[in-house]
Amino acid sequence: MKTVKQVVFEVTNILNSANVAEAAANAEFIVCNLLGKSRTEILAFGSSVFPKEKEKILNSVIKQKIEGKPLEYIFNSASFLGRKFYVDERVLIPRSETEELVLKTQKKLKTTPKNILDLCTGSGCIGISLALNFPVAQVTCSDISAPALEVAKQNAATHKAKINFIESDLFNNLQGKFDLIISNPPYIKEDDIKTLSPEVKKEPRLAQIGGKEGTEIIEKIIQAAPKFLAPGGLLALEIGDKEGQKVLQFFSRDIWSNYILAHDFAGLERYIFAIKR
């Protein structure tokens, strides 16, 4: 009988041999999910016996991981701001940079927003998190992808979040005014797709490619957003880490009273915040 600690060690070695990046962290993630335990728990109780009935599943997970499938898709689960969200190949996997987008946005808000739009919602993690954090707000989540909206609706039901879902190519099918428009839109350049890791390539291209320059969709959002923002409303965007200065040029001073570039936890240009006049 193998202990939990032994299994983590063995999985780490297997992943290392297959040249999987961050093998130890991935091994711990796999064992944690299989056992339904936190990392602290598996480290604290590493001498406990690893269940025999889990070994077949473990071997399947290892095989899929080596073949390049993200663990979040294997387990259909991703963490976002302390909550679990269902994910599969229909949506992007939520990332820590987007968590920071939400946290920074909340700090930028001077009053509780009444109407929120999460544009290009994907799994719904942004809009659902804001709906739970601002329960009095009316939250709309939109996406061009009907399959992505199916995932977002599932997550909203799981978290009991009241959301208005709309299938829309950016603002095409949207109406009304919002106090906050927030988005993690596609912003990868077409030519950069081939440089991405095998795992990232498993994620939907529709949610990744922002055009030839990577900023085309962002520019469309900035141009159209004023029509849908209430006076004093906030636009919050996640952008490519080398596109900050270019994106700032899309703003007009006669429409926006303030627009700033903000950095992520790694010190990279990652967010744009703008206030409509």
C-alpha positions in Angstrom: 0.0 0.0 0.0 1.4 3.4 -1.0 1.1 6.5 1.1 -0.2 9.8 -0.1 3.4 11.2 0.1 4.8 8.3 -1.9 2.1 8.8 -4.6 2.9 12.5 -4.9 6.6 11.7 -5.2 6.0 9.1 -7.9 3.7 11.3 -9.9 6.2 14.1 -9.7 8.9 11.8 -11.1 6.6 10.6 -13.9 5.8 14.2 -14.9 9.4 15.2 -14.7 10.4 12.3 -17.0 7.8 13.5 -19.5 9.2 17.1 -19.3 6.0 18.5 -17.8 6.6 21.9 -16.4 6.1 22.4 -12.6 5.9 18.7 -12.1 5.8 18.8 -8.3 3.0 21.4 -8.2 1.0 19.5 -10.8 1.5 16.3 -8.8 0.1 17.9 -5.7 -2.8 19.4 -7.6 -3.7 16.0 -9.1 -3.6 14.2 -5.7 -5.5 17.0 -4.0 -8.3 16.8 -6.5 -8.5 13.0 -6.5 -8.7 12.9 -2.7 -10.8 16.1 -2.3 -8.2 17.5 0.0 -6.3 20.8 0.3 -2.6 21.0 -0.2 -2.2 21.6 3.5 -4.1 18.4 4.2 -2.2 16.1 1.9 1.1 17.5 3.3 0.0 17.1 6.9 -1.4 13.6 6.3 1.2 12.3 3.8 1.6 9.1 5.8 -2.0 8.1 5.3 -2.7 5.3 2.7 -3.6 6.3 -0.9 -6.9 4.6 -1.8 -6.4 1.6 -4.1 -9.6 2.4 -6.0 -8.2 5.8 -7.0 -5.1 4.4 -8.8 -6.9 3.7 -12.1 -8.2 7.3 -12.2 -4.8 8.6 -11.2 -3.1 6.8 -14.1 -5.7 8.2 -16.5 -5.2 11.7 -15.2 -1.4 11.4 -15.6 -1.8 10.2 -19.2 -4.0 13.1 -20.1 -1.7 15.6 -18.5 1.3 14.2 -20.3 -0.7 14.5 -23.6 -1.1 18.2 -22.9 -4.6 18.5 -21.5 -4.8 21.1 -18.7 -5.7 19.7 -15.3 -8.6 22.2 -15.0 -10.2 20.5 -18.0 -9.4 17.0 -16.7 -11.1 17.8 -13.4 -13.6 20.3 -14.9 -12.7 22.7 -12.1 -10.9 26.0 -11.7 -10.5 28.2 -8.7 -11.3 31.9 -9.0 -11.3 34.3 -6.0 -11.8 31.4 -3.6 -14.7 29.8 -5.5 -14.8 26.7 -7.7 -16.0 27.1 -11.3 -16.8 24.4 -13.8 -14.6 24.7 -16.9 -14.1 22.6 -20.1 -12.9 23.1 -23.6 -15.7 25.6 -24.3 -14.2 28.3 -22.2 -10.8 29.8 -21.1 -9.4 28.7 -17.8 -9.6 31.5 -15.3 -6.2 32.9 -14.3 -4.8 34.9 -11.4 -4.3 38.0 -13.6 -8.1 38.1 -14.1 -8.7 37.6 -10.4 -6.6 40.8 -9.9 -8.7 42.6 -12.5 -11.8 42.0 -10.4 -10.0 43.0 -7.2 -8.6 46.2 -8.7 -11.9 47.1 -10.3 -13.7 46.8 -7.0 -11.2 49.2 -5.4 -11.8 51.7 -8.3 -15.5 51.8 -7.7 -16.6 54.9 -5.7 -20.1 53.6 -5.1 -21.9 50.2 -5.4 -22.7 49.7 -9.1 -26.4 49.2 -9.9 -25.8 47.7 -13.4 -22.8 45.6 -14.4 -21.8 44.2 -17.7 -19.3 41.4 -18.0 -18.4 41.4 -21.7 -16.8 38.2 -23.2 -17.8 36.4 -20.1 -16.5 32.9 -20.9 -17.0 30.7 -17.8 -18.8 33.6 -16.1 -16.2 33.8 -13.3 -16.0 37.7 -13.5 -19.7 38.4 -13.6 -20.7 35.8 -11.1 -18.0 36.9 -8.6 -19.3 40.5 -8.9 -22.9 39.4 -8.6 -22.1 37.7 -5.4 -20.0 40.6 -4.1 -22.6 43.2 -5.1 -25.9 41.3 -4.5 -28.1 44.4 -5.2 -26.5 44.9 -8.7 -28.1 43.8 -11.9 -25.4 41.8 -13.7 -25.4 41.0 -17.4 -23.0 38.5 -18.8 -22.5 38.3 -22.6 -20.4 36.3 -25.0 -20.3 35.6 -28.8 -20.1 31.9 -28.0 -23.3 30.1 -27.2 -21.3 27.0 -25.8 -19.4 29.3 -23.5 -22.7 30.8 -22.2 -23.9 27.3 -21.4 -20.9 26.9 -19.1 -21.5 30.3 -17.5 -25.1 29.5 -16.9 -24.1 26.3 -15.2 -21.7 28.2 -12.9 -24.3 30.8 -12.1 -26.8 28.1 -11.1 -24.1 26.4 -8.9 -23.3 29.7 -7.1 -27.0 30.8 -7.0 -26.1 34.1 -8.8 -28.8 36.1 -10.5 -27.4 36.9 -14.0 -28.9 38.1 -17.2 -27.2 36.1 -20.0 -27.1 37.4 -23.6 -25.4 35.9 -26.7 -23.8 38.9 -28.4 -20.9 39.8 -30.6 -19.6 42.5 -28.2 -22.3 45.2 -27.9 -24.5 44.1 -30.9 -27.4 42.6 -28.9 -27.0 44.7 -25.8 -29.2 47.6 -24.5 -29.2 50.0 -21.6 -26.6 51.8 -19.5 -24.1 50.3 -17.1 -22.2 51.7 -14.2 -19.4 49.2 -14.8 -18.3 47.4 -18.0 -15.6 44.8 -17.3 -14.0 42.5 -19.7 -11.1 40.0 -20.3 -11.4 40.1 -24.1 -9.3 38.1 -26.6 -6.0 39.9 -26.9 -3.4 37.5 -28.4 -2.0 38.3 -31.8 -2.8 35.8 -34.6 0.9 35.0 -35.2 1.6 34.5 -31.5 -0.8 31.5 -31.2 1.9 29.2 -32.6 4.3 30.2 -29.8 1.9 29.2 -27.0 2.3 26.1 -24.8 0.5 22.9 -25.9 -1.9 23.3 -22.9 -2.8 26.9 -23.8 -3.5 25.8 -27.4 -6.2 23.4 -26.0 -8.2 26.5 -25.0 -10.7 28.0 -27.4 -9.2 30.2 -30.1 -12.3 32.4 -30.2 -11.5 33.5 -26.7 -7.8 34.0 -27.4 -7.2 35.7 -30.7 -7.7 39.5 -30.6 -6.9 40.0 -34.3 -3.7 40.4 -36.3 -2.4 43.0 -33.9 -4.1 41.6 -30.8 -5.8 44.9 -30.0 -8.6 45.0 -32.6 -11.3 43.7 -30.3 -10.1 45.9 -27.4 -10.3 48.9 -29.7 -13.8 48.0 -30.7 -14.8 47.8 -27.0 -13.3 51.2 -26.2 -15.0 52.8 -29.2 -18.4 51.4 -28.4 -18.4 51.4 -24.6 -19.4 55.1 -24.1 -22.8 54.5 -25.6 -23.4 51.8 -22.9 -21.8 53.5 -19.9 -23.6 55.8 -17.6 -21.9 59.2 -16.9 -19.1 58.5 -14.5 -19.2 54.8 -15.4 -16.1 52.7 -15.2 -14.6 50.6 -18.0 -12.2 47.9 -16.8 -10.2 45.8 -19.3 -7.5 43.1 -19.2 -5.0 43.6 -22.0 -1.8 42.1 -23.4 1.3 42.8 -21.3 3.0 44.8 -24.1 0.1 46.7 -25.5 -0.5 49.3 -22.8 0.7 52.4 -24.6 -1.0 51.4 -27.8 -4.3 50.8 -26.1 -4.1 54.2 -24.3 -4.2 55.9 -27.7 -7.6 54.5 -28.4 -9.1 56.8 -25.8 -10.4 60.3 -26.5 -10.1 63.0 -23.9 -13.5 64.5 -24.8 -15.2 61.2 -24.0 -13.2 59.9 -21.1 -12.4 62.0 -18.0 -9.7 59.7 -16.9 -7.9 56.6 -18.2 -5.0 54.8 -16.7 -2.7 51.8 -17.2 -2.2 49.5 -14.3 0.2 46.6 -13.7 -0.4 43.1 -12.5 1.4 41.3 -9.6 4.3 40.5 -11.8 4.8 44.2 -12.7 3.5 43.8 -16.3 1.2 46.3 -18.0 -2.1 44.3 -17.8 -5.1 46.5 -17.1 -6.8 49.7 -18.4 -9.3 51.6 -16.2 -11.3 54.5 -17.7 -14.1 56.8 -16.5 -16.7 58.1 -18.9 -17.4 61.9 -18.7 
